Amino acid sequence: MTLPSLRDSIRIHGLDAKKSFGQHFLLDPGIVARIAALGGDMTGRHVVEIGPGPGGLTRALLDTKAVGVHAVEIDQRAWPLLDELVAHAEGRLTLIKADAMALDCATLCPTPRKIVANLPYNVGTPLLVGWLRQAASWERMTLMFQLEVAERICAAPDTSAYGRLGVLAQWCASCAMVMKVPPGAFSPPPKVDSAVVDIVPHPEQPSASLFKAMEHVTHLAFGQRRKMLRASLRPIGGEALLEKAGILATRRAETLSIDEFATLAKLVAGEN
C-alpha cells in the first residue's frame, strides 16, 4: 500500500492545527528536508521529534540514515495519521502518545541521540531548558522556535535579546541560528517569523547542583535587569558575592559574559 501524500493524509484525517497546542504545521517538503539535513549526519543515530503533527518533518527524518525516529505527540487527533506512518516505516518510527513536558526524552532511545523538532510555540522554551539540564545526553539539538526566541538563545552580551535563556543555552552548548522560515511555510501561517537553532552541547557539562545555581543566579539577575547587580543579587549575597567574583557591584545583568555568570554560579553552588 502506498502512503498518501502529506496533504492528502491531512485531508483524509481532517486534521487542522490547534491553537491550544501551539501548532503550526510545516508542509513544505523542501523546508522539512533542509531542517532534517541541518541535524547533521544521522548514520547510527536515534532522533527524537516533538510535536510531529501530521508528520511532515517526520517523513523527512525517515528519509535520512537515522536508525530510528521517536516522535512524541500529545494531540490525539494526529495519532491515527501517525499510526499509518508507523506502519509504513518498517520499524524505524516509534510513536509516543504523551506530553513531552511530562517525559524524560533522553530515556526514549539509546545513544547516540539527537533532537530535531518544529517545537510547539507555547512549550518551546521550557522544553529547551529541560534538555539543557541533561545536555550531556544529547549529541545535537536542531530546533525551530519563534524568531524572537531563537534570537534570545543566540544573543551576545550587551544586546537587547541577551538574557537568562541565552546564558543557560550558551553555557551548555554552542548555539547558532542556521535558518529562518517565513510564516507562509506553515499552515496556518503564524504572525511571526520562525528560525532553526543548531545547539551542540559542550563535551563538559555542569553538575546538576551547578546548573540549579546558574538558574537561580540568572533568574535573579535578569528578573530585575534594570537594577544594578548589587540589588538584584541581594538575596544570594549581593555586593559580597560580586566582590568574591571580581565583578563590579554597579554593573547590570546584560553586561556580564557567560564566564562571569559561571563564576557567580560556582560561588553560589560552593564549587569554586
C-alpha positions as CSV (number, residue, x, y, z in Angstrom):
1,M,0.0,0.0,0.0
2,T,1.4,3.4,-1.0
3,L,1.5,6.1,1.7
4,P,-0.7,9.1,0.8
5,S,1.0,12.4,0.3
6,L,1.2,14.7,3.4
7,R,-1.5,17.0,2.2
8,D,-3.8,14.0,1.3
9,S,-3.2,12.5,4.7
10,I,-4.2,15.7,6.4
11,R,-7.3,15.9,4.2
12,I,-8.3,12.3,4.8
13,H,-8.0,12.6,8.6
14,G,-9.5,16.1,8.7
15,L,-6.5,17.4,10.7
16,D,-6.1,21.0,11.4
17,A,-3.6,22.9,13.6
18,K,-5.0,23.6,17.1
19,K,-4.1,26.9,18.7
20,S,-4.2,25.5,22.3
21,F,-1.3,23.2,21.3
22,G,0.7,26.0,19.8
23,Q,0.5,24.1,16.5
24,H,1.6,25.5,13.1
25,F,2.0,22.6,10.6
26,L,5.1,22.7,8.4
27,L,4.0,21.4,5.0
28,D,6.7,22.5,2.5
29,P,8.7,19.4,1.6
30,G,11.8,21.4,0.7
31,I,11.9,23.1,4.1
32,V,11.4,20.0,6.2
33,A,14.1,18.2,4.1
34,R,16.5,21.1,4.8
35,I,15.7,21.0,8.6
36,A,16.4,17.3,8.7
37,A,19.7,17.9,6.9
38,L,20.7,20.6,9.4
39,G,20.6,17.9,12.0
40,G,23.8,16.6,10.5
41,D,24.8,13.0,9.7
42,M,22.2,10.7,11.1
43,T,24.0,7.4,10.4
44,G,23.7,5.2,13.5
45,R,21.7,7.9,15.4
46,H,18.4,7.9,17.1
47,V,16.3,11.0,16.6
48,V,13.6,12.4,19.0
49,E,11.0,14.6,17.4
50,I,8.5,16.6,19.5
51,G,5.1,17.5,18.1
52,P,5.2,15.9,14.7
53,G,1.6,16.8,14.0
54,P,0.8,15.5,10.5
55,G,4.3,14.1,10.1
56,G,5.9,16.3,7.5
57,L,9.3,16.6,9.3
58,T,8.9,13.0,10.5
59,R,8.8,11.9,6.8
60,A,12.0,13.9,6.1
61,L,13.7,12.4,9.2
62,L,12.8,8.9,7.9
63,D,14.5,9.8,4.6
64,T,17.8,10.2,6.5
65,K,20.0,7.3,7.6
66,A,18.7,7.5,11.2
67,V,18.4,4.1,12.9
68,G,15.1,5.2,14.4
69,V,12.8,8.2,14.8
70,H,10.9,8.6,18.1
71,A,8.0,11.0,17.8
72,V,6.2,12.4,20.8
73,E,2.7,13.7,20.1
74,I,0.1,14.8,22.7
75,D,-2.7,15.6,20.2
76,Q,-4.9,12.5,19.9
77,R,-6.4,13.8,16.7
78,A,-3.0,13.2,15.0
79,W,-2.5,9.7,16.3
80,P,-4.4,7.8,13.5
81,L,-2.5,9.6,10.8
82,L,0.9,9.0,12.6
83,D,0.0,5.3,13.2
84,E,-0.3,5.0,9.4
85,L,3.2,6.4,9.1
86,V,4.4,4.0,11.7
87,A,3.0,1.1,9.7
88,H,4.9,2.2,6.6
89,A,8.2,2.9,8.4
90,E,9.4,-0.7,8.7
91,G,10.2,-0.5,12.4
92,R,12.1,2.8,12.2
93,L,9.4,5.0,13.7
94,T,8.1,4.8,17.2
95,L,5.1,7.0,18.2
96,I,5.0,8.1,21.9
97,K,1.5,9.2,22.6
98,A,2.3,11.5,25.5
99,D,3.0,15.1,26.7
100,A,6.7,15.9,26.1
101,M,6.6,18.2,29.1
102,A,6.0,15.2,31.3
103,L,8.7,12.9,29.8
104,D,12.4,12.4,30.2
105,C,13.0,12.4,26.5
106,A,16.6,11.0,26.9
107,T,15.0,7.7,28.1
108,L,13.1,7.2,24.8
109,C,16.0,5.8,22.8
110,P,19.7,4.7,23.1
111,T,22.7,6.9,22.4
112,P,23.9,8.5,20.3
113,R,20.7,10.5,20.2
114,K,19.6,13.9,18.7
115,I,16.5,16.0,18.8
116,V,15.1,17.5,15.6
117,A,11.8,19.3,16.0
118,N,9.5,22.1,15.0
119,L,8.6,22.9,18.6
120,P,5.1,24.0,19.6
121,Y,5.4,27.7,20.3
122,N,3.8,27.5,23.7
123,V,6.2,25.0,25.2
124,G,9.5,25.5,23.2
125,T,11.4,27.5,25.9
126,P,10.6,25.2,28.9
127,L,11.4,22.1,26.8
128,L,14.8,23.6,25.8
129,V,15.7,24.4,29.4
130,G,14.8,20.9,30.5
131,W,17.0,19.4,27.7
132,L,19.9,21.8,28.7
133,R,19.7,20.3,32.2
134,Q,20.6,17.0,30.6
135,A,22.7,18.3,27.7
136,A,25.3,15.5,28.1
137,S,22.5,13.1,27.0
138,W,22.3,14.8,23.5
139,E,24.7,14.9,20.7
140,R,22.9,17.7,19.0
141,M,19.6,19.6,19.0
142,T,18.1,21.2,15.9
143,L,15.1,23.1,17.0
144,M,12.7,25.6,15.4
145,F,11.3,28.4,17.6
146,Q,9.7,31.8,17.0
147,L,12.4,34.1,15.7
148,E,12.3,36.2,18.9
149,V,13.1,33.1,21.0
150,A,15.8,31.9,18.6
151,E,17.4,35.4,18.8
152,R,17.4,35.2,22.6
153,I,19.0,31.8,22.6
154,C,21.9,33.0,20.4
155,A,22.2,36.6,21.8
156,A,25.5,38.2,22.7
157,P,26.1,40.2,25.9
158,D,25.1,43.9,25.8
159,T,22.3,43.3,23.4
160,S,18.5,43.7,24.0
161,A,17.9,40.0,23.3
162,Y,20.5,38.8,25.8
163,G,19.0,37.2,28.9
164,R,18.6,34.2,31.0
165,L,17.8,31.8,28.2
166,G,20.8,32.8,26.2
167,V,23.1,32.4,29.2
168,L,21.8,28.9,30.0
169,A,22.0,27.8,26.4
170,Q,25.4,29.2,25.5
171,W,26.9,28.0,28.9
172,C,26.0,24.4,28.0
173,A,26.3,24.4,24.2
174,S,27.4,26.1,21.0
175,C,24.3,27.8,19.6
176,A,23.8,29.2,16.1
177,M,20.8,30.4,14.1
178,V,21.0,28.4,10.9
179,M,17.8,29.0,9.0
180,K,14.9,31.5,9.0
181,V,11.4,30.3,8.0
182,P,8.7,32.7,6.8
183,P,5.1,32.5,8.1
184,G,3.9,31.3,4.7
185,A,5.7,28.0,5.1
186,F,3.2,27.0,7.8
187,S,-0.5,26.1,7.9
188,P,-1.9,28.2,9.4
189,P,0.7,31.0,9.0
190,P,1.9,32.3,12.4
191,K,2.0,36.1,12.9
192,V,5.8,36.0,13.3
193,D,8.9,34.6,11.5
194,S,10.5,31.4,12.8
195,A,14.1,30.2,12.9
196,V,16.0,27.0,13.4
197,V,18.7,26.9,16.0
198,D,21.6,24.5,16.0
199,I,22.6,23.5,19.5
200,V,25.7,21.3,20.1
201,P,26.3,20.5,23.7
202,H,29.9,21.1,25.0
203,P,31.9,18.0,25.9
204,E,32.0,19.0,29.6
205,Q,28.7,19.7,31.3
206,P,27.9,21.3,34.7
207,S,26.7,19.2,37.6
208,A,23.0,19.2,38.5
209,S,23.7,21.4,41.5
210,L,25.7,23.9,39.5
211,F,23.0,24.1,36.8
212,K,20.5,24.8,39.5
213,A,22.7,27.6,40.9
214,M,23.0,29.1,37.4
215,E,19.2,29.0,37.0
216,H,18.9,30.9,40.3
217,V,21.6,33.4,39.6
218,T,20.2,34.3,36.2
219,H,16.6,34.4,37.4
220,L,17.5,37.0,40.0
221,A,19.9,39.0,37.7
222,F,17.5,39.2,34.7
223,G,14.3,39.3,36.8
224,Q,15.2,42.9,37.6
225,R,17.5,43.7,34.7
226,R,17.3,47.5,35.1
227,K,18.7,47.2,38.6
228,M,22.4,47.1,39.4
229,L,23.6,43.6,40.3
230,R,24.2,44.6,43.9
231,A,20.5,45.0,44.3
232,S,19.1,42.2,42.1
233,L,21.5,39.6,43.6
234,R,21.0,40.7,47.2
235,P,19.1,37.5,48.1
236,I,22.3,35.5,47.4
237,G,24.9,37.8,48.8
238,G,24.8,40.9,46.7
239,E,27.9,43.0,47.0
240,A,29.8,40.4,48.9
241,L,29.2,37.7,46.3
242,L,30.1,40.1,43.5
243,E,33.3,41.1,45.2
244,K,34.4,37.4,45.5
245,A,33.7,37.0,41.8
246,G,35.7,40.2,40.9
247,I,32.6,41.8,39.4
248,L,31.7,45.5,39.9
249,A,28.5,45.7,42.0
250,T,27.3,48.6,39.9
251,R,27.1,46.6,36.7
252,R,23.8,45.3,35.2
253,A,23.0,41.7,34.2
254,E,23.1,42.3,30.4
255,T,26.8,43.3,30.6
256,L,28.1,40.1,32.1
257,S,29.7,37.4,30.0
258,I,28.8,33.7,30.2
259,D,32.0,33.1,32.1
260,E,31.2,35.8,34.6
261,F,27.8,34.2,35.2
262,A,29.5,30.8,35.6
263,T,31.8,32.3,38.2
264,L,28.9,33.5,40.2
265,A,27.0,30.2,39.9
266,K,30.1,28.3,41.1
267,L,30.3,30.5,44.2
268,V,26.7,30.0,44.9
269,A,26.9,26.3,44.5
270,G,30.1,26.1,46.5
271,E,32.1,24.6,43.6
272,N,34.8,27.2,43.4
